[in-house]
Structure formats: structure tokens, C-alpha cells
Amino acid sequence: MRVVSCNTTGLSRLIAPLQEAYGIEKVRATLVRRGGDPAQAGRGPINDILPDPVTLPSHHGPDVTTIFPDLAIDTLGLKVPATLMHVHSVNVTLEDPPADADDVRSLLEGERRMFVVPEWLGLDGAGAIKELAQDSGRPRADVWENCVWGESITLEGDDLYLFQAIHQESDVVPENVDAIRAVTGAADREESMATTDEAMGLVEPLGPSR
């Protein structure tokens, strides 16, 4: 059993459907990480942008390979003076890319625990996503899904590019619940995910429908 970090969970959720649908030659991700959670008054930086770590890779790439052992992935980390969410800049070189970026968008829109942010919502940053979660009545304004900006999904030849936001306080919760069921043998994968998503309200998309 392997339960990974918030960032590694977010990367793995994204990688899995891409690997299955198109195959992956290489993943490159730059993680812009919050300095601390809202209640962590002693964390920083206060007014700085830090390579964290300054050596490559960050721990996230090796952690992802505990789930996808044959995956080629490089990760870099930055720490910034924010508390809301992490933001990932992701480049994936696909082995068998689709015709256009719309195919990738449709694939991700069909994934559980993935929220492709539509342009019409006007969510220009992590703060706006958190405010949407709060307005939607989410407990603690939790965002359990990966939030991929739909308009960022770009395909250039074999290379896919996108931005996603990860709520570090909550995105691992569904997988941790599923992990408990897996350890106890209480349910198979599909049954557990369906039960968890129903109980948490993940079957309802975040935000209003147009």
C-alpha cells in the first residue's frame, strides 16, 4: 500500500488517464508550492521565492515512480508566500498523441476527482478556486479534485501542456479513505471510489453549471 503526498496524488491522478489513453514518453513538472497551510503561522517564506529543493529532482518525481515504476518524470519545486493551494506547470510528451487538445480535455472531463475549470467561470487563480469551493458549501472550502484550467490544455506536436491547482489540505482525503478499504478488503476499486465519492459529494461537480 502506498499513500502519497498531496502533490504526488495530483500528479498521479493526471498521469494515469494520459498513460492509459496515449502512452507517456516523459513527464516534466514544475511545482509552485504554498509556503504553509493557513494555520501554520511559523512557515515561510514571507517575501521570497525559493527553489525547494535547489537540487533536482524534487521528491515528487521519485514518489510518482513508486506508483508508475517505468515512468520517466522530472520534477522541480518552488516555494512561494501563499497558503491557498499548489499550482503545477506540467509538460507531458505523449507516445501516441490525439488529434487535438479537445480530445485531452474530454478525457480529463470524464475522470473522477478531476475538475476541468471552464473559461466562462473566470477563475484566474487558486484564490478564485478556493472562493468557489466556499460559495459551493464545501466543508472547510475543501477542493478534493485536481483543478485543471481548461484553456491551458495545449497540444504542440507530441507535447501536452497544462496548469493544474492542488488543494494541499484535502486532495488526498478520497484516496486515503479508499486505501483503508483496500487494506481491509472491504470493497474493490470501483466500488470503493463510488462509495467515497458519493459520501463526500464528489459526484456533484464543483461550482455552478452553465
GROMACS elastic network, one bead per residue, 0.5 to 0.9 nm:
[ bonds ]
;  ai    aj funct       b0    kb
    1   179     6  0.74311   500
    1   182     6  0.84291   500
    1   183     6  0.76070   500
    2    66     6  0.77746   500
    2    67     6  0.77113   500
    2   179     6  0.83627   500
    3     9     6  0.82909   500
    3   172     6  0.83697   500
    3   175     6  0.75700   500
    3   176     6  0.68423   500
    3   179     6  0.74033   500
    4     7     6  0.81727   500
    4     8     6  0.58682   500
    4     9     6  0.59407   500
    4    63     6  0.72058   500
    4    64     6  0.81707   500
    4   172     6  0.78843   500
    5     8     6  0.51265   500
    5     9     6  0.58674   500
    5    10     6  0.84943   500
    5    60     6  0.82001   500
    5    63     6  0.84572   500
    5   168     6  0.84714   500
    5   172     6  0.70855   500
    6     9     6  0.51427   500
    6    10     6  0.62696   500
    6    11     6  0.87509   500
    6    86     6  0.89811   500
    6   166     6  0.72598   500
    6   167     6  0.75618   500
    6   168     6  0.52635   500
    6   169     6  0.77150   500
    6   170     6  0.78837   500
    6   171     6  0.61232   500
    6   172     6  0.56551   500
    7    10     6  0.50804   500
    7    11     6  0.62101   500
    7    12     6  0.85474   500
    7    31     6  0.80214   500
    7    33     6  0.87777   500
    7    60     6  0.69840   500
    7    86     6  0.76293   500
    7    88     6  0.85648   500
    7   166     6  0.68738   500
    7   167     6  0.87977   500
    7   168     6  0.72664   500
    7   171     6  0.87599   500
    7   172     6  0.89829   500
    8    11     6  0.50712   500
    8    12     6  0.59677   500
    8    13     6  0.84965   500
    8    59     6  0.89990   500
    8    60     6  0.56340   500
    8    61     6  0.77851   500
    8    63     6  0.66514   500
    8    64     6  0.59407   500
    9    12     6  0.51432   500
    9    13     6  0.61229   500
    9    14     6  0.86881   500
    9    64     6  0.82067   500
    9   171     6  0.74830   500
    9   172     6  0.65012   500
    9   175     6  0.83340   500
   10    13     6  0.52923   500
   10    14     6  0.64688   500
   10    15     6  0.87366   500
   10   145     6  0.83028   500
   10   146     6  0.60183   500
   10   164     6  0.85423   500
   10   165     6  0.84884   500
   10   166     6  0.64210   500
   10   171     6  0.74975   500
   10   172     6  0.83936   500
   11    14     6  0.52413   500
   11    15     6  0.60762   500
   11    16     6  0.86681   500
   11    29     6  0.86479   500
   11    60     6  0.85513   500
   11    61     6  0.89993   500
   11    64     6  0.74548   500
   11    88     6  0.85655   500
   11    90     6  0.88824   500
   11   146     6  0.87942   500
   12    16     6  0.59903   500
   12    64     6  0.64674   500
   12    67     6  0.77969   500
   12    68     6  0.83368   500
   13    16     6  0.56485   500
   13    17     6  0.74355   500
   13   111     6  0.88295   500
   13   112     6  0.89614   500
   13   113     6  0.79411   500
   13   114     6  0.78642   500
   13   146     6  0.77562   500
   14    17     6  0.64001   500
   14    18     6  0.67996   500
   14    19     6  0.88930   500
   14   108     6  0.79364   500
   14   114     6  0.81666   500
   14   146     6  0.80186   500
   15    18     6  0.52485   500
   15    19     6  0.58787   500
   15    20     6  0.85296   500
   15    24     6  0.83050   500
   15    27     6  0.84968   500
   15    92     6  0.86722   500
   16    19     6  0.52385   500
   16    20     6  0.62444   500
   16    21     6  0.86783   500
   16    68     6  0.86819   500
   17    20     6  0.50532   500
   17    21     6  0.59640   500
   17    22     6  0.82643   500
   17   107     6  0.75312   500
   17   108     6  0.75600   500
   17   111     6  0.77806   500
   18    21     6  0.52265   500
   18    22     6  0.56343   500
   18    23     6  0.64628   500
   18    24     6  0.70887   500
   18    92     6  0.87849   500
   18    94     6  0.80137   500
   18   104     6  0.80973   500
   18   107     6  0.82738   500
   18   108     6  0.85799   500
   19    22     6  0.56031   500
   19    24     6  0.53497   500
   19    94     6  0.81672   500
   19    95     6  0.88909   500
   20    23     6  0.60066   500
   20    24     6  0.86344   500
   21    96     6  0.84162   500
   21    97     6  0.87909   500
   21    98     6  0.89721   500
   21   107     6  0.83984   500
   22    94     6  0.61021   500
   22    95     6  0.60980   500
   22    97     6  0.57416   500
   22    98     6  0.73349   500
   23    93     6  0.88529   500
   23    94     6  0.57949   500
   23    96     6  0.62206   500
   23    97     6  0.81296   500
   24    27     6  0.73914   500
   24    71     6  0.75450   500
   24    72     6  0.81948   500
   24    92     6  0.69892   500
   24    93     6  0.60738   500
   24    95     6  0.52848   500
   24    96     6  0.80527   500
   25    71     6  0.77122   500
   25    72     6  0.67853   500
   25    73     6  0.89478   500
   25    92     6  0.75973   500
   25    93     6  0.53925   500
   25    94     6  0.55592   500
   25    95     6  0.55417   500
   26    71     6  0.71407   500
   26    73     6  0.57289   500
   26    74     6  0.80978   500
   26    91     6  0.82758   500
   26    92     6  0.58256   500
   26    93     6  0.51354   500
   26    94     6  0.72824   500
   26    95     6  0.88148   500
   27    71     6  0.79346   500
   27    72     6  0.62547   500
   27    74     6  0.62923   500
   27    75     6  0.82252   500
   27    90     6  0.73816   500
   27    91     6  0.59289   500
   27    93     6  0.63900   500
   27    94     6  0.88088   500
   28    61     6  0.88994   500
   28    72     6  0.86605   500
   28    73     6  0.57609   500
   28    75     6  0.59054   500
   28    76     6  0.82948   500
   28    89     6  0.84027   500
   28    90     6  0.59707   500
   28    91     6  0.51235   500
   28    92     6  0.62864   500
   28    93     6  0.84709   500
   29    61     6  0.85160   500
   29    73     6  0.78663   500
   29    74     6  0.64272   500
   29    76     6  0.64268   500
   29    77     6  0.85801   500
   29    88     6  0.65485   500
   29    89     6  0.56361   500
   29    91     6  0.61935   500
   29    92     6  0.83311   500
   30    74     6  0.85688   500
   30    75     6  0.57440   500
   30    77     6  0.58412   500
   30    78     6  0.76382   500
   30    87     6  0.84938   500
   30    88     6  0.57522   500
   30    89     6  0.51809   500
   30    90     6  0.65552   500
   30    91     6  0.88561   500
   31    58     6  0.89306   500
   31    75     6  0.72691   500
   31    76     6  0.60714   500
   31    78     6  0.60987   500
   31    79     6  0.83606   500
   31    86     6  0.70330   500
   31    87     6  0.60815   500
   31    89     6  0.65182   500
   31    90     6  0.84833   500
   32    76     6  0.86646   500
   32    77     6  0.61171   500
   32    79     6  0.59597   500
   32    80     6  0.68869   500
   32    85     6  0.89610   500
   32    86     6  0.57271   500
   32    87     6  0.51640   500
   32    88     6  0.60782   500
   32    89     6  0.79903   500
   33    36     6  0.85583   500
   33    52     6  0.87470   500
   33    77     6  0.69960   500
   33    78     6  0.58181   500
   33    80     6  0.61785   500
   33    81     6  0.88448   500
   33    82     6  0.80836   500
   33    83     6  0.88259   500
   33    85     6  0.72342   500
   33    87     6  0.65778   500
   33    88     6  0.83219   500
   34    37     6  0.73588   500
   34    44     6  0.87294   500
   34    78     6  0.85872   500
   34    79     6  0.58974   500
   34    80     6  0.55317   500
   34    81     6  0.64478   500
   34    83     6  0.51555   500
   34    84     6  0.67183   500
   34    85     6  0.59902   500
   34    86     6  0.55889   500
   34    87     6  0.84941   500
   34   168     6  0.84908   500
   35    40     6  0.89777   500
   35    43     6  0.61419   500
   35    44     6  0.50105   500
   35    45     6  0.60126   500
   35    46     6  0.82407   500
   35    79     6  0.56303   500
   35    80     6  0.54585   500
   35    81     6  0.53333   500
   35    82     6  0.56453   500
   35    83     6  0.61395   500
   36    39     6  0.78907   500
   36    40     6  0.57213   500
   36    41     6  0.78446   500
   36    42     6  0.83026   500
   36    43     6  0.53892   500
   36    44     6  0.66353   500
   36    45     6  0.87674   500
   36    81     6  0.81455   500
   36    82     6  0.71270   500
   36    83     6  0.53544   500
   36    84     6  0.84907   500
   37    40     6  0.53462   500
   37    41     6  0.82990   500
   37    43     6  0.82321   500
   37    82     6  0.84036   500
   37    83     6  0.50406   500
   37    84     6  0.71186   500
   37    85     6  0.85387   500
   37   168     6  0.78999   500
   37   169     6  0.73551   500
   38    41     6  0.73581   500
   38    82     6  0.86396   500
   38    83     6  0.52800   500
   38    84     6  0.71948   500
   39    42     6  0.87982   500
   39    83     6  0.87703   500
   40    43     6  0.57494   500
   40    44     6  0.89430   500
   40    83     6  0.87429   500
   41    44     6  0.82274   500
   43    46     6  0.82029   500
   44    47     6  0.81989   500
   44    48     6  0.85204   500
   44    79     6  0.83332   500
   44    80     6  0.78157   500
   44    81     6  0.63250   500
   44    82     6  0.85343   500
   45    48     6  0.56064   500
   45    49     6  0.71893   500
   45    50     6  0.76685   500
   45    79     6  0.73730   500
   45    80     6  0.63965   500
   45    81     6  0.53168   500
   45    82     6  0.85733   500
   46    49     6  0.89674   500
   46    80     6  0.81278   500
   46    81     6  0.53660   500
   46    82     6  0.85407   500
   47    80     6  0.80648   500
   47    81     6  0.62080   500
   48    79     6  0.83705   500
   48    80     6  0.65636   500
   48    81     6  0.67149   500
   49    78     6  0.68470   500
   49    79     6  0.58768   500
   49    80     6  0.50021   500
   49    81     6  0.72896   500
   50    53     6  0.81213   500
   50    54     6  0.80169   500
   50    77     6  0.85223   500
   50    78     6  0.54992   500
   50    79     6  0.51078   500
   50    80     6  0.66779   500
   51    55     6  0.82353   500
   51    76     6  0.80842   500
   51    77     6  0.60217   500
   51    79     6  0.64038   500
   52    55     6  0.78699   500
   52    58     6  0.73989   500
   52    76     6  0.78332   500
   52    77     6  0.50791   500
   52    78     6  0.50122   500
   52    79     6  0.59404   500
   53    56     6  0.71097   500
   53    57     6  0.78716   500
   53    58     6  0.60695   500
   53    59     6  0.86864   500
   53    76     6  0.77123   500
   53    77     6  0.62328   500
   53    78     6  0.74446   500
   53    79     6  0.88704   500
   54    57     6  0.86545   500
   54    58     6  0.83959   500
   54    76     6  0.83852   500
   54    77     6  0.79075   500
   54    78     6  0.85112   500
   55    58     6  0.72869   500
   55    76     6  0.83788   500
   56    59     6  0.86334   500
   56    74     6  0.80308   500
   56    75     6  0.72819   500
   56    76     6  0.63241   500
   56    77     6  0.85541   500
   57    60     6  0.77619   500
   57    61     6  0.67575   500
   57    62     6  0.79468   500
   57    74     6  0.61501   500
   57    75     6  0.52987   500
   57    76     6  0.57016   500
   57    77     6  0.80936   500
   58    61     6  0.65020   500
   58    62     6  0.79268   500
   58    74     6  0.81318   500
   58    75     6  0.55499   500
   58    76     6  0.52752   500
   58    77     6  0.58603   500
   59    62     6  0.56589   500
   59    63     6  0.61345   500
   59    64     6  0.87546   500
   59    75     6  0.77344   500
   59    76     6  0.86835   500
   59    77     6  0.88372   500
   60    64     6  0.61056   500
   60    65     6  0.87416   500
   60    74     6  0.86080   500
   60    75     6  0.64235   500
   60    76     6  0.83538   500
   60    77     6  0.87143   500
   61    64     6  0.51415   500
   61    65     6  0.65168   500
   61    72     6  0.86416   500
   61    73     6  0.56936   500
   61    74     6  0.56992   500
   61    75     6  0.52860   500
   61    76     6  0.84978   500
   62    65     6  0.51299   500
   62    66     6  0.68301   500
   62    69     6  0.89745   500
   62    73     6  0.79487   500
   62    74     6  0.84406   500
   62    75     6  0.86584   500
   63    66     6  0.53720   500
   63    67     6  0.74510   500
   64    67     6  0.54940   500
   64    68     6  0.61567   500
   64    69     6  0.78502   500
   64    71     6  0.82024   500
   64    73     6  0.81157   500
   65    70     6  0.69302   500
   65    71     6  0.61845   500
   65    72     6  0.81356   500
   65    73     6  0.79472   500
   66    69     6  0.55963   500
   67    71     6  0.89972   500
   68    71     6  0.55023   500
   69    72     6  0.86202   500
   73    92     6  0.89930   500
   79    82     6  0.85425   500
   80    83     6  0.87150   500
   82    85     6  0.76465   500
   82    86     6  0.88338   500
   83    86     6  0.85732   500
   84   126     6  0.66050   500
   84   127     6  0.65700   500
   84   130     6  0.73498   500
   84   167     6  0.71023   500
   84   168     6  0.81003   500
   84   169     6  0.89859   500
   85   126     6  0.61020   500
   85   127     6  0.80768   500
   85   130     6  0.83768   500
   85   165     6  0.64616   500
   85   166     6  0.56011   500
   85   168     6  0.59413   500
   85   169     6  0.82827   500
   86   126     6  0.79728   500
   86   164     6  0.83779   500
   86   165     6  0.56023   500
   86   166     6  0.50747   500
   86   167     6  0.64192   500
   86   168     6  0.67347   500
   87   126     6  0.77457   500
   87   163     6  0.69710   500
   87   164     6  0.56941   500
   87   166     6  0.62323   500
   87   167     6  0.88984   500
   88   162     6  0.82089   500
   88   163     6  0.55892   500
   88   164     6  0.52488   500
   88   165     6  0.62756   500
   88   166     6  0.78659   500
   89   161     6  0.75891   500
   89   162     6  0.61933   500
   89   164     6  0.68825   500
   90   160     6  0.79637   500
   90   161     6  0.56673   500
   90   162     6  0.54590   500
   90   163     6  0.61919   500
   90   164     6  0.78799   500
   91   159     6  0.66112   500
   91   160     6  0.55427   500
   91   162     6  0.68236   500
   92   158     6  0.82370   500
   92   159     6  0.56713   500
   92   160     6  0.50396   500
   92   161     6  0.65469   500
   92   162     6  0.88740   500
   93    97     6  0.84105   500
   93   157     6  0.88669   500
   93   158     6  0.54937   500
   93   160     6  0.61878   500
   93   161     6  0.88766   500
   94    97     6  0.53569   500
   94    98     6  0.88709   500
   94   158     6  0.53084   500
   94   159     6  0.61850   500
   94   160     6  0.71759   500
   95   158     6  0.70650   500
   96   158     6  0.74756   500
   97   100     6  0.80706   500
   97   155     6  0.84517   500
   97   157     6  0.77466   500
   97   158     6  0.56784   500
   97   159     6  0.80227   500
   97   160     6  0.84633   500
   98   101     6  0.74424   500
   98   102     6  0.88454   500
   98   103     6  0.64145   500
   98   104     6  0.73847   500
   98   155     6  0.87467   500
   98   158     6  0.86749   500
   99   102     6  0.83418   500
   99   103     6  0.71570   500
   99   155     6  0.88696   500
  100   103     6  0.58989   500
  100   104     6  0.74171   500
  100   154     6  0.82647   500
  100   155     6  0.63805   500
  100   156     6  0.87974   500
  101   104     6  0.51762   500
  101   105     6  0.62751   500
  101   106     6  0.87325   500
  101   153     6  0.62389   500
  101   154     6  0.55609   500
  101   155     6  0.52972   500
  101   156     6  0.88196   500
  101   160     6  0.79688   500
  102   106     6  0.61381   500
  102   107     6  0.85379   500
  102   153     6  0.81636   500
  102   154     6  0.87417   500
  103   106     6  0.51614   500
  103   107     6  0.61964   500
  103   108     6  0.87545   500
  104   107     6  0.50165   500
  104   108     6  0.62638   500
  104   109     6  0.85494   500
  104   153     6  0.76120   500
  104   154     6  0.88521   500
  104   155     6  0.87100   500
  104   160     6  0.87495   500
  105   108     6  0.52433   500
  105   109     6  0.60656   500
  105   110     6  0.86684   500
  105   116     6  0.75257   500
  105   150     6  0.68144   500
  105   153     6  0.69005   500
  106   109     6  0.50395   500
  106   110     6  0.63109   500
  106   111     6  0.89489   500
  107   110     6  0.53674   500
  107   111     6  0.67793   500
  108   111     6  0.51727   500
  108   112     6  0.84940   500
  108   114     6  0.66521   500
  108   115     6  0.78820   500
  108   116     6  0.69472   500
  108   148     6  0.85914   500
  109   112     6  0.81916   500
  109   114     6  0.67942   500
  109   115     6  0.66910   500
  109   116     6  0.58533   500
  110   114     6  0.80177   500
  111   114     6  0.56546   500
  111   115     6  0.82876   500
  112   115     6  0.83200   500
  112   145     6  0.81136   500
  112   193     6  0.86975   500
  112   197     6  0.84933   500
  112   202     6  0.81823   500
  112   203     6  0.82585   500
  113   144     6  0.67719   500
  113   146     6  0.63854   500
  113   147     6  0.89457   500
  113   171     6  0.86979   500
  113   174     6  0.86089   500
  113   197     6  0.83327   500
  113   202     6  0.71108   500
  113   203     6  0.88332   500
  114   144     6  0.85460   500
  114   147     6  0.63056   500
  114   148     6  0.74597   500
  115   118     6  0.88903   500
  115   145     6  0.58805   500
  115   146     6  0.58291   500
  115   148     6  0.61498   500
  115   149     6  0.84261   500
  115   205     6  0.73433   500
  115   206     6  0.72308   500
  116   146     6  0.80354   500
  116   147     6  0.58403   500
  116   149     6  0.57951   500
  116   150     6  0.53419   500
  116   164     6  0.88466   500
  117   120     6  0.86186   500
  117   121     6  0.73320   500
  117   122     6  0.87098   500
  117   123     6  0.74839   500
  117   129     6  0.89634   500
  117   147     6  0.63161   500
  117   148     6  0.58017   500
  117   150     6  0.52991   500
  117   151     6  0.81155   500
  118   121     6  0.58329   500
  118   122     6  0.77334   500
  118   123     6  0.83058   500
  118   149     6  0.69485   500
  118   150     6  0.56268   500
  118   151     6  0.74394   500
  119   122     6  0.56818   500
  119   123     6  0.74866   500
  119   149     6  0.77553   500
  119   150     6  0.67431   500
  119   151     6  0.64382   500
  120   123     6  0.82874   500
  120   210     6  0.84246   500
  121   124     6  0.88748   500
  121   207     6  0.85403   500
  121   208     6  0.85801   500
  121   210     6  0.88581   500
  122   128     6  0.83922   500
  123   126     6  0.78319   500
  123   127     6  0.83646   500
  123   128     6  0.52919   500
  123   129     6  0.62080   500
  123   132     6  0.85298   500
  123   149     6  0.84545   500
  124   127     6  0.82307   500
  124   128     6  0.65412   500
  124   129     6  0.82008   500
  124   149     6  0.87601   500
  125   128     6  0.54914   500
  125   129     6  0.66194   500
  125   130     6  0.89754   500
  125   165     6  0.84628   500
  126   129     6  0.50586   500
  126   130     6  0.62648   500
  126   131     6  0.86317   500
  126   165     6  0.66155   500
  126   166     6  0.86137   500
  126   167     6  0.86972   500
  127   130     6  0.51572   500
  127   131     6  0.61953   500
  127   132     6  0.86391   500
  128   131     6  0.50091   500
  128   132     6  0.61639   500
  128   133     6  0.86951   500
  129   132     6  0.50572   500
  129   133     6  0.63423   500
  129   134     6  0.87275   500
  129   143     6  0.81907   500
  129   147     6  0.82101   500
  129   165     6  0.86406   500
  130   133     6  0.50620   500
  130   134     6  0.62775   500
  130   135     6  0.86620   500
  130   141     6  0.62306   500
  130   142     6  0.75582   500
  130   143     6  0.72327   500
  130   167     6  0.84836   500
  131   134     6  0.50063   500
  131   135     6  0.60954   500
  131   136     6  0.84470   500
  131   141     6  0.74294   500
  132   135     6  0.50462   500
  132   136     6  0.59930   500
  132   137     6  0.87432   500
  132   138     6  0.89600   500
  132   141     6  0.81070   500
  132   206     6  0.77624   500
  132   207     6  0.62223   500
  133   136     6  0.50174   500
  133   137     6  0.65413   500
  133   138     6  0.55002   500
  133   139     6  0.84790   500
  133   140     6  0.85856   500
  133   142     6  0.64503   500
  133   143     6  0.64213   500
  133   206     6  0.68748   500
  133   207     6  0.70665   500
  134   137     6  0.53328   500
  134   138     6  0.56488   500
  134   139     6  0.76405   500
  134   140     6  0.72730   500
  134   142     6  0.77308   500
  135   138     6  0.75736   500
  135   141     6  0.80333   500
  135   207     6  0.81023   500
  136   141     6  0.81158   500
  136   206     6  0.71158   500
  136   207     6  0.59771   500
  136   208     6  0.80449   500
  137   140     6  0.85032   500
  137   141     6  0.70696   500
  138   142     6  0.58032   500
  138   143     6  0.77292   500
  138   201     6  0.88006   500
  138   206     6  0.88804   500
  139   142     6  0.59416   500
  140   143     6  0.89649   500
  142   167     6  0.72678   500
  142   169     6  0.73680   500
  142   170     6  0.57871   500
  142   171     6  0.80124   500
  143   146     6  0.78711   500
  143   147     6  0.83435   500
  143   166     6  0.78098   500
  143   167     6  0.57282   500
  143   168     6  0.87867   500
  143   169     6  0.83726   500
  143   170     6  0.62437   500
  143   171     6  0.64652   500
  143   206     6  0.82682   500
  144   147     6  0.89888   500
  144   166     6  0.82543   500
  144   167     6  0.69854   500
  144   169     6  0.87731   500
  144   170     6  0.54591   500
  144   172     6  0.72933   500
  144   173     6  0.71900   500
  144   174     6  0.73601   500
  144   202     6  0.77978   500
  145   165     6  0.89261   500
  145   166     6  0.74876   500
  145   167     6  0.79794   500
  145   170     6  0.86906   500
  145   171     6  0.61195   500
  145   202     6  0.82139   500
  145   206     6  0.86026   500
  146   164     6  0.65786   500
  146   165     6  0.61962   500
  146   166     6  0.55816   500
  146   167     6  0.78485   500
  146   171     6  0.74459   500
  147   150     6  0.89492   500
  147   163     6  0.84486   500
  147   164     6  0.52591   500
  147   165     6  0.50182   500
  147   166     6  0.65717   500
  147   167     6  0.87318   500
  148   151     6  0.87520   500
  148   152     6  0.77959   500
  148   153     6  0.81066   500
  148   162     6  0.72309   500
  148   163     6  0.59111   500
  148   165     6  0.64736   500
  149   152     6  0.53925   500
  149   153     6  0.71100   500
  149   162     6  0.72434   500
  149   163     6  0.59948   500
  149   164     6  0.61792   500
  149   165     6  0.82401   500
  150   153     6  0.56346   500
  150   162     6  0.81203   500
  150   163     6  0.85703   500
  151   154     6  0.77629   500
  151   162     6  0.83500   500
  152   161     6  0.70823   500
  152   163     6  0.59785   500
  152   164     6  0.87597   500
  153   160     6  0.71409   500
  153   161     6  0.57565   500
  153   163     6  0.74820   500
  154   159     6  0.81977   500
  154   160     6  0.57182   500
  154   161     6  0.51334   500
  154   162     6  0.64424   500
  155   158     6  0.70231   500
  155   159     6  0.57138   500
  155   161     6  0.64221   500
  156   159     6  0.51561   500
  156   160     6  0.64328   500
  156   161     6  0.80738   500
  157   160     6  0.80432   500
  166   169     6  0.88709   500
  166   170     6  0.87017   500
  166   171     6  0.68434   500
  167   170     6  0.58580   500
  167   171     6  0.57397   500
  167   172     6  0.89356   500
  168   171     6  0.61426   500
  168   172     6  0.78053   500
  169   172     6  0.77850   500
  169   173     6  0.85478   500
  170   173     6  0.55382   500
  170   174     6  0.83843   500
  171   174     6  0.70750   500
  171   175     6  0.81934   500
  172   175     6  0.55382   500
  172   176     6  0.61846   500
  172   177     6  0.88492   500
  173   176     6  0.51685   500
  173   177     6  0.63637   500
  173   178     6  0.87371   500
  174   177     6  0.52534   500
  174   178     6  0.62993   500
  174   179     6  0.86329   500
  174   193     6  0.77937   500
  174   196     6  0.63774   500
  174   197     6  0.73253   500
  174   200     6  0.81133   500
  175   179     6  0.59679   500
  175   180     6  0.87014   500
  175   193     6  0.82599   500
  175   196     6  0.87626   500
  176   180     6  0.64162   500
  176   181     6  0.88702   500
  177   180     6  0.53223   500
  177   181     6  0.66766   500
  177   182     6  0.88166   500
  177   192     6  0.83955   500
  177   193     6  0.88096   500
  177   196     6  0.70133   500
  178   181     6  0.51846   500
  178   182     6  0.61744   500
  178   183     6  0.87440   500
  178   187     6  0.86627   500
  178   189     6  0.76588   500
  178   192     6  0.58125   500
  178   193     6  0.64842   500
  178   196     6  0.71196   500
  179   183     6  0.61749   500
  179   184     6  0.86361   500
  180   183     6  0.52383   500
  180   184     6  0.63209   500
  180   185     6  0.84543   500
  180   186     6  0.84503   500
  181   184     6  0.51884   500
  181   185     6  0.57694   500
  181   187     6  0.60196   500
  181   188     6  0.81007   500
  181   189     6  0.88835   500
  181   192     6  0.69231   500
  182   186     6  0.65135   500
  182   187     6  0.66561   500
  182   188     6  0.70765   500
  182   189     6  0.76552   500
  182   192     6  0.81952   500
  183   186     6  0.78871   500
  184   187     6  0.82885   500
  185   188     6  0.73684   500
  186   192     6  0.81236   500
  187   190     6  0.80747   500
  187   191     6  0.58691   500
  187   192     6  0.54494   500
  188   191     6  0.54517   500
  188   192     6  0.59458   500
  188   193     6  0.85358   500
  189   192     6  0.52665   500
  189   193     6  0.61227   500
  189   194     6  0.85485   500
  190   193     6  0.52581   500
  190   194     6  0.60968   500
  190   195     6  0.85583   500
  191   194     6  0.52190   500
  191   195     6  0.61397   500
  191   196     6  0.85990   500
  192   195     6  0.51310   500
  192   196     6  0.60485   500
  192   197     6  0.84623   500
  193   196     6  0.51249   500
  193   197     6  0.59378   500
  193   198     6  0.84046   500
  194   197     6  0.52301   500
  194   198     6  0.60593   500
  194   199     6  0.85596   500
  194   203     6  0.84730   500
  195   198     6  0.52285   500
  195   199     6  0.61403   500
  195   200     6  0.86301   500
  196   199     6  0.51813   500
  196   200     6  0.61125   500
  196   201     6  0.84263   500
  196   202     6  0.80965   500
  197   200     6  0.52448   500
  197   201     6  0.58736   500
  197   203     6  0.58194   500
  197   204     6  0.89758   500
  198   201     6  0.52571   500
  198   202     6  0.61488   500
  198   203     6  0.58336   500
  198   204     6  0.86586   500
  199   202     6  0.77535   500
  199   203     6  0.88763   500
  200   203     6  0.81415   500
  201   204     6  0.59127   500
  201   205     6  0.85885   500
  202   205     6  0.67093   500
  202   206     6  0.80665   500
  204   207     6  0.87638   500
  205   208     6  0.78902   500
  205   209     6  0.81717   500
  206   209     6  0.87837   500
